[in-house]
Amino acid sequence: MYPLNLAITIVLYVILAKHSESLMNDVCDKDDFECQHPNKIDKTGHLETGKSQQDNILRGITSVSMLECIKECFVTSQCTAVNYRKNWKLCDVLADLPPGKNLQNELGSIYTKVSTWNKALAGACADHQCKKGNKCEKQTDHTICTPACFKVKGNPFIVCNEYVEWKKLFCCIEKTLRPLDCGDIPVQCPSGVYTIYPTIRSQFDVYCDMVTESGGWTVIQSRIDGSVDFYRKWTAYEDGFGNKKHEFWLGNKNIHTLTSSGDYELYIELEYFHGETTFARYSSFMIDDSNSAYKLHVDGYSGTAGDTLKVSHNGMKFSTQDRDNDLATGNNCATKENAYGAW
């Protein structure tokens, strides 16, 4: 299975590279040698076609040319590179690529470091020393530094909100994509509710965490402030309840469908009221179907929260206030005083 996946990945990368070369013929003027020869790294203006940086995006700008995009980088504090999407005239002004992060393959995108360009493009702002979060602007006879974060309109991938934070407007998901789980959602997409298709005959909405541990996590439970009552009966836990954007339980039927369709990990993050966080990660996680009362199977612990889930609950059936499946004689552990609904 793994060799096949690797082969497919290599083929896709080759196709992207070929498409990118034809794209450059449309971008470059016929007498622009450097633009026509993007792999000549000893020349000014080195272009990496079919590549984009997805981290440390300082600003997003619409309706600009590629040279205007590079100029915006020169006049923006902390900018070291840009992504330019010619078909949409979209410009991402970028800070340094974080350690451990790599450029992503993206058809139609051009990545370039401004250190390979002539800073004369910035004009009077070529040697500006604006502080973080500012850009240089030329006035009649002098330059000034102004806030670089602003709202943009049109078709950008990210916008700057009123709190001066960049947020993604949307991500492009092909209509033909039928994600098995959140791991199939494109990495540039924000956390949110998506429809997944774990099997040919099943589909349901889930909340995808695209931030924690590199993202791609399908969230099965979220408890934040106690606004949703978790003391519920068997049917409610079987079908799921709550608000997927806040507090919820995904539902035992959905969790079984998901975990029985492949190999899954479990990641549990706990945060105390004073702000301390701990986590437990299990390399193997699944639950059985309703005929086995959704028996829990979990193994391969690592983390800081302790291995209580495997030590005390592995192999247990699910219990609720109206269906006692635990091993305690004469006592239902799924009461309001104990665990509400649990293994």
N, C-alpha and C positions, 0 to 999 in steps of 0.2 A: 504493500500500500504506500509506504513512504517513498520508494523510488519513483512511483508514478506521479505523486504529488510534486516531487522535485523536478521531474522532467517537464511537467506542465508549467511550473514557475519559470523555468529557463526559457521555454518557448515564448511565454508572454513577455518577458524582458526583451527578447530579441525583436519581437513585433513592435514593441513600444519604441525601441531605438530606430527602427526603420521608418516608422511614421514620423518621428521627430525630425529626421533629416529632411524629409520632403516639406515639413512645416517651415524650416529655416529658409527655404527658397522663396517662400511667400513673405517672410519677415524682412529679409535683407535687400538692400539696393544692390544692383549688379556690380557697382564699383566699390562696394564695401567689403574689402578682403577679409577683415577679421570676422565679420558677421557670417560671411560665406564659408569660413573655415574655423568653426567653433572649437575644434580640437587642437588648434595651434596655441598651446598655453604660453608660449614665449611672446605672444603678441598681446597688445592692450585690448581689454574687453572680452575676456574668455567667457564663453557661454556653455552651460551644461544643459543640453536640450533633453526634454522628457524627464526632468527632475524638478522637485520642489521641496522646500523646507517647511515642515508643519509645526515647528516649535518657535517660541519667542518672536511672534509676529507683532511688530510695534504699531503698524498702521495698515489700513486697507484703503486703496484709492481706485476710483473708477474713471473710465473714459480718458485714459492717458496713453501716450505712446510709450515705447520701450525706453527711449532716451529720457523722456519726462519722468518715468518711473525711477531710473537710475539717479537723475538729478534730485528727486525727492529723498532718496536715500542719503545723498551727500549732505543735504541741508538738515536732516533729522538726527538728533543726538542718539548715539549708540548704534546707529544703523551700520551694518557691515555687508549686507547682501540684499538681493531682491528676488522674488518670484514674479515672472511676468507671463500672463495668459493672453496671448495675442488675439485669439478668437473673441474674447470678451472684453479686451482692453482693461484687464484687472491687474493691479499692482499690489504686491505684498512687500512692505518695508520691514526688513528683518534685522534682529539683533544676532549675536553669536549663536551658532548651533551648540546646544548644550552637550556636555561630555556624554558619551555613550549613545547619542542620537545620530541617526544617519539621514541623508536625503532620501526622499521617497520617489518612486517611479510614478509619473503623472503625465499622461498623454496631453500635449498642448501647452505644457508649462516649460518655461525657460528659467533657469537659476543662474545667477551670476554674482560674483563678489565685486564690490565697488573698488576694491584695492587694485583691480586689473584695469580700471578706467581712469581717464584723466579728470582730476578733480576740478579742472577749469569749467566743467559742466555746471558747477555750483555758482559760478560767477563770483560776486562779492561775498558770498557765504562760504567760499572754499575753505577758509581757515576758521570757521566759527567755533566757539566754545560754549554752546548752549548746554544747559544742564539737562539731566535725565527727564524725559517726557516733554521736551521742547524741540522746536524746529526754528531754523533761521529764516527770516524774511527780509528782503531788501526793501528799504524805503528810498526816498528820493536821493538822499545823500548819506545814508547810514544803514546799518542793519539792526534788526531787533530779534529777540527770542520770544516765541509765542507757544502756547500749548499745542502739542502735535496731535493730540487725540481729538477726533471729531467724528460726528455721525456722517455716514455716507449713504447715498441712495443709489438705486439701480439694481444691479445683480451681484453684490459682493457676497463672499462666503462668510465674512465676519463684519461686525459693526462695533463701534465704540458706544457704550451706553452712558447714561447720565452720571454713573458712578466712576467714569473714566476706567472702565474695564472692558476688555475685548470679549465679546460673546459671538458664537456662531449663529448665523441666521438659519441655516439649513445645510443639509449635505445632500449630495446627488446620489440617489440609489436607483440603479437601473430597474425598470419595471419587470424585467425578467428575473431579477434576483429574488430567490425564495430562501432567506436565511434559515438555517437549521436552528441557530441560537444566536446570541449576541456576538459570538466570536466571528460570525460572518458579516457583521455590520462594518462598513468601511471605517478605518481607524480615524479618519478626519472628522467623523460625525460626532456630535455632542451626546452627552448622556440624555436619555429620554425614553419615551414609550415607542416601541416598534412591534410589528407583527412578525412572528417567527413561524416556521413550518417544520417541526421536528420529524414528522412522518408524512407520507403521501396523503393521508386522510386527516391530518390534524393541523390546526393553526390557532393561535391565540396571541393576545397582546402581552408583552412583558416590559419591564423597565430594564434598560441596558445601562450599566455603569461603564462608561468609556474612559474613566480616569484612573481608578484604583488598579495598582499593579499592571500598568500598561493597557488597561481597559479590556472590553470584550466580555464582561461578566454579566450573566443573566441573573437578576436579583429575584430571589424567591421569598424573601421576607424583609420588611423594613419597619422598625419601631423607633420612633423619635421622641414624641412628647406625650404619648398616651391618649391622643385624640380619637383613636379608633379602639373600640372594645374588642379584645381578643378572647373574652370568655364566651365562647360560642359552641354550638353543637356540631355533631359529626358531619352533617350535610354541608354546613358552612365551611368547615375546614377542607372538605372534599372538593368543593367547587371554587373556593377562594373568596376573599372579601377585601374591602378597603379601597383606598385610592392609590393607584400604582405610582403616582408622583409624590406620595408622602408615606403613609403607613398602610401596610397591606400584607396579606398572605396570598401567595400565588395560587394555592390549591393543590391538594395531594394528587388529584387526577393529572393535573398538568405537570407537576414535579415528576410523577412516575413516567408519564409519556416522554418527557425530556430526558431523564436520566437513564431510561431503558433503551434510548435510541443511539447511545454511544458511551464513550468513557468520559467521565466528568470529575472535576475537582470541586471542592467546597471551600469557600473563603468566608470566614466570620470575623467581622470587625466590631469591637465593643468600645464605646466611649463613655467615660464616667462624667458626672456632672461638673467636676472640676477641670475637665479637659483632657485627662490622660486617656490614651488609647492603647488597646491590646488587640491581638488577632490570633486566630487559629486557622491553619490551612491544612486541608486533607487532600491527598493526591488521588483518592478514590471515594466516590460518593454516588449512591443510588438508593431508591426506595422501591419496594415491591408494589404490586397492584392491590386493589381493594379486597380481593380474595384472601390475601395475606395480611390484611389490615395495615397496608403500607409500611411493612417492616423496614427498618433502617439498616443500611450497610455502609459503614464508613471506616476508612483506614488511611495510614500514612500521614500522621500528624507532624506539623512543624509550627512554630510560632511562639507567642509570649503569653497567651491566655490560659494555657493548661489543656490537657488532653481529656477533659471530663466527658466530652461527647462520646468518644469511643469507649472509654473505661466504664462509664455508667449507663450508656444508652445504645451501644451497637447491638444489633440483633433484636431490638425491642419493637413491638407493634405500636401503632399510634393510638392514643386514647383521648377522649373528650369527656365532657361532663355527663353525656348521655350514653357513652359506650366505653366501658372499662376493659381495656385490653392489657393492662400492666400485670406484673407478677406479684404485686403486693396483695396478700390475702386479706379480704374484708375491707379494703381501702382503695379508693380511686385516687390516683395521683394527679389526675387532671381536674382539680377543683380550683376554686377561686383563691384558696389559700396556698396552693402549690404551683401548678404549671399551666393552668388554663386549658391548653390543648398541646400535647407534645408526645415524644417517644419516651 
